[in-house]
Amino acid sequence: MAELKVRVNEQERIIRSAPDTPLLYVLLDELELKGARFGCGLGQCGSCSVLVNGVEARSCLTKVADVGGKSVTTLEGLPAWYAVQKKLPKAPDLHPLQQALLDEQALQCGYCYNGMIVKGSELLAKNSQPTDAQVRTAMNGHLCRCGTYPRILKAIQRAAAAMKGVTK
Amino acid sequence: MSTRREFLKTGGALVIGFGLSENILGQSSAQPPTPRGSVPGPPDARQIDTWLAIHSDNTTTLYIGYAELGQGNSTALTQIAAEELDLDLSQIKLVGLDTNVTPNQGGTYSSASIARGGPQVRTAAAEARFALLKMAASRFGVPQENLSVVKGVVTSGSGAASRSVTYGELIGGKLFNLPFANSAPVKATADYKIVGKPAVRRDMTEKISGNYTYIQYVRVPGMLHGRVVRPRGQGAYGTVAKVLSVDESSIAGIGGARVIRNGDFIGVVAETEWDAVRAAQQLKVTWDIKPSLPTSEDLYARMRGAQTQDSFVRQSNTLDAAFKSAAHVASQICHGPYQSHAPFGPNCAIADVKPDSALVMSSTQDIYNLRTGLARILKLNANQVRVQYVEGSGTYGHSCHDDAAQAAVILSQSAGRPVRLQFMRWDEHGWDNYGPAHVGEARVGADANGRIVAYEYHGWQHSWCTTETSDQLAFGTAAAERPGVGAQGINPLTLGSMYDVPNYQLVNHKLPGLEYLKGAWLRSPLDLSLSFASEQAVDQLAYLMKIDPWEFRQRNIKDPRWLGVLNATAQAANWKPRPAAANLSTAKIVTGRGIGVGTHLASYGGAVAEIEVNRETGRVVAKHLYGAIDAGLVVNPGIVEAQITGQLIQTASRMFKEEVTFNTTNVTSLDWNSYPILRFEEAPEVTPIVVQRLNERSSGAGEEVMAAAAAAIANAFFDATRVRMQRFPFTPARVLAALK
């Protein structure tokens, strides 16, 4: 059987897990990354979200074999992913949305924030100045049990403002 | 960030027991083992060393017994310690809760961290400062009064003649070995520089960057992955599901997986997580499941007609006469559903059980209580069991954390290896200790001047259930209940006692809990239901008398602190006085506003809701929620604002969306589709208001505005439609039926 290779946060990784293993368990157990989190295993909540070739995907429902040869970006890799998009000389410590969430002191338990940041980053990459309605529509598939939606909405707009001056 | 590392470093015995390797620790254990952590706790709460350690580099490690659940209590308690010790916040480190390390301050519930834990930490820090100043005074040969402290540097005199010494130089690395002197002065509130002011949460950067170790991530060498196998959704608490047969051949194709059975407790363990998940799904178990429940639709009739244990929580002999003399009387029913904690990450626990010891990591709210329970199950002494707290996702009360810990020890004991037990979404949703359902009947009477003269409330609910599911299944342990007092029954603080009422009666009807779902405390227990009935009845009186509902409440409240939160929210919402339902419209989408007051067992909450009702679809959304809390001295107003924000959004979710559904055999709301919660598109704007009272005792702010917000939403619905809802959540079908 051919080796299963996946590019994870810009590093090629050879995957040993069974090919039908959900990507989430590969990230957690084999690659020991802490960004994606188990929430429902049903694709309903968004806590396991990652970017696959820049598009948000639920890693709990994505077989690792299906991302063979593709590029997976997790929460840990978002600052570098952002730097590539914006042609920055080096990756910042945090993606502007991560910084904005800190500035808003938005989170409570923070468990859902993997998905919030991954999805919000995807949105801002596609639409750098979204309206409030566009943000809500884009984020609607991501749940927060602690009820921090108002601060996430503010943080996404804050990040959009911060990203305005950044060259591409 | 050192919090996690410090936690694991401190637990010397844990490192040995689990054989934690470098990749778990993040670094190898560089420090020599210290006595701290080597003996079972709780350490003596009257010893300074129990609470803090001063290091040579003039930093301090603070040992607190309250769990960080994402509410920010660890930051606020650090502020209290920093204030009393005259340290900068950056000089204080924390360790995780550990029954071998941290003091027993009781469980992290009832909004107790600051209300009860704050004074304990303040006292301990003041005692330490007092002892340190004594050392400095002796070193310099000056009276203590001549010393001042800034950032842990003690200075005597001023200018060229001044001499300084750091805390670290005085005692760094050594133990105080001192009991509390009981004479240590605490700072005057007026001198506070850190307490009462916002400070950033200490745990956020790691959580944002993906470096935080939630319990769901903890991995230990040699561990197996475990899952429980249960019927999908629980039946009645007193009717335990029985196993008829287990077909182990049904998972024969999953090489690494095996079944562990203990009584009616079934679990699987496997080397890989995916094998454990698949095995739990594929394993064929035949259960003997008998009808044991009313359905969620028949629930309220069953509750209202049940044989109950009745008691007066408050009694009035003049109530009937007062109602007879009242000029106006309003009544209101509440049918409040079971609601689920549904933590966003299902509970997880790691256990390593050996013949004579056990190490357990859990997101429990109470490590010492869990230790006792696990010791009983394992037939060990409590001091042979060590429990460490690792944060999971927000729990908002007694979700399945202790059940998961029990399941982990049962699996580990049988497997003879460490086991990481992770609940699946349906386990957590289906086997939760739900916030109990409630039937409430409120009746309130006012005289011709709009003064409330009589108030009566009857409430039906069962108490909290204390036997965890794993314990029931594995050992046949009888289903036990709490006595049904306090927050387990109807609660005067939320029920009308904020008003100046001469004739006041509360009657509690305790249901037989074994016939219903398993219940326990869910954030602001029962309060949403209580205020839904109580505050709608009060609101209805104002309506009957054509009095603005804010004005009506002002007229009937004397307590300045209740008036404070009431007025703060009304003013923030720019409330213009008019009677309710005075602006009715026949448009498709109508708007309404409502006001309410309420709390839990302390503090004061007020709220205003602005909502929209779609009369064609039945969809209700909150557009703006305002909430005020007076919790006395608020240590960190920024964190309390965040707490209010979360409470307002959760209240909207619970009023519009959340309801545990069940048929006669089992719970059927097992995921986020069948148990929906509020989403981004429905999230209102929020205005949190902290009513700061620097000279009042801190009294908790984690759940005290939800009752007010629930009432405000219900009253806003009336304002929009002139219809009083009797049941929540306000689902479209229910709203359309009510508007017919």
Chai-1 contact restraints between the chains, C-beta under 6 A:
chainA,res_idxA,chainB,res_idxB,connection_type,confidence,min_distance_angstrom,max_distance_angstrom,comment,restraint_id
A,T21,B,W274,contact,1.0,0.0,6.0,A-B,restraint_1
A,Y25,B,E273,contact,1.0,0.0,6.0,A-B,restraint_2
A,Y25,B,W274,contact,1.0,0.0,6.0,A-B,restraint_3
A,D29,B,E273,contact,1.0,0.0,6.0,A-B,restraint_4
A,K34,B,G210,contact,1.0,0.0,6.0,A-B,restraint_5
A,K34,B,Y217,contact,1.0,0.0,6.0,A-B,restraint_6
A,G35,B,G210,contact,1.0,0.0,6.0,A-B,restraint_7
A,R37,B,G345,contact,1.0,0.0,6.0,A-B,restraint_8
A,F38,B,Q216,contact,1.0,0.0,6.0,A-B,restraint_9
A,G39,B,F344,contact,1.0,0.0,6.0,A-B,restraint_10
A,G39,B,G345,contact,1.0,0.0,6.0,A-B,restraint_11
A,C40,B,R425,contact,1.0,0.0,6.0,A-B,restraint_12
A,G41,B,R425,contact,1.0,0.0,6.0,A-B,restraint_13
A,L42,B,D671,contact,1.0,0.0,6.0,A-B,restraint_14
A,Q44,B,D671,contact,1.0,0.0,6.0,A-B,restraint_15
A,Q44,B,W672,contact,1.0,0.0,6.0,A-B,restraint_16
A,C45,B,W672,contact,1.0,0.0,6.0,A-B,restraint_17
A,L75,B,G210,contact,1.0,0.0,6.0,A-B,restraint_18
A,E76,B,G210,contact,1.0,0.0,6.0,A-B,restraint_19
A,Q98,B,I208,contact,1.0,0.0,6.0,A-B,restraint_20
A,L101,B,I208,contact,1.0,0.0,6.0,A-B,restraint_21
A,L102,B,M204,contact,1.0,0.0,6.0,A-B,restraint_22
A,L102,B,I208,contact,1.0,0.0,6.0,A-B,restraint_23
A,Q108,B,G70,contact,1.0,0.0,6.0,A-B,restraint_24
A,Q108,B,G394,contact,1.0,0.0,6.0,A-B,restraint_25
A,Q108,B,G646,contact,1.0,0.0,6.0,A-B,restraint_26
A,C109,B,G70,contact,1.0,0.0,6.0,A-B,restraint_27
A,C109,B,S393,contact,1.0,0.0,6.0,A-B,restraint_28
A,C109,B,G394,contact,1.0,0.0,6.0,A-B,restraint_29
A,G110,B,K207,contact,1.0,0.0,6.0,A-B,restraint_30
A,Y111,B,F344,contact,1.0,0.0,6.0,A-B,restraint_31
A,Y111,B,G345,contact,1.0,0.0,6.0,A-B,restraint_32
A,Y111,B,S393,contact,1.0,0.0,6.0,A-B,restraint_33
A,C112,B,F344,contact,1.0,0.0,6.0,A-B,restraint_34
A,R136,B,F680,contact,1.0,0.0,6.0,A-B,restraint_35
A,R136,B,E681,contact,1.0,0.0,6.0,A-B,restraint_36
A,M139,B,F680,contact,1.0,0.0,6.0,A-B,restraint_37
A,N140,B,R679,contact,1.0,0.0,6.0,A-B,restraint_38
A,N140,B,F680,contact,1.0,0.0,6.0,A-B,restraint_39
A,N140,B,E681,contact,1.0,0.0,6.0,A-B,restraint_40
A,R145,B,F344,contact,1.0,0.0,6.0,A-B,restraint_41
A,R145,B,G394,contact,1.0,0.0,6.0,A-B,restraint_42
A,C146,B,G394,contact,1.0,0.0,6.0,A-B,restraint_43
A,C146,B,G646,contact,1.0,0.0,6.0,A-B,restraint_44
A,G147,B,G646,contact,1.0,0.0,6.0,A-B,restraint_45
A,G147,B,I649,contact,1.0,0.0,6.0,A-B,restraint_46
A,G147,B,Q650,contact,1.0,0.0,6.0,A-B,restraint_47
A,Y149,B,I649,contact,1.0,0.0,6.0,A-B,restraint_48
A,Y149,B,F680,contact,1.0,0.0,6.0,A-B,restraint_49
A,Y149,B,A683,contact,1.0,0.0,6.0,A-B,restraint_50
A,P150,B,T645,contact,1.0,0.0,6.0,A-B,restraint_51
A,P150,B,V686,contact,1.0,0.0,6.0,A-B,restraint_52
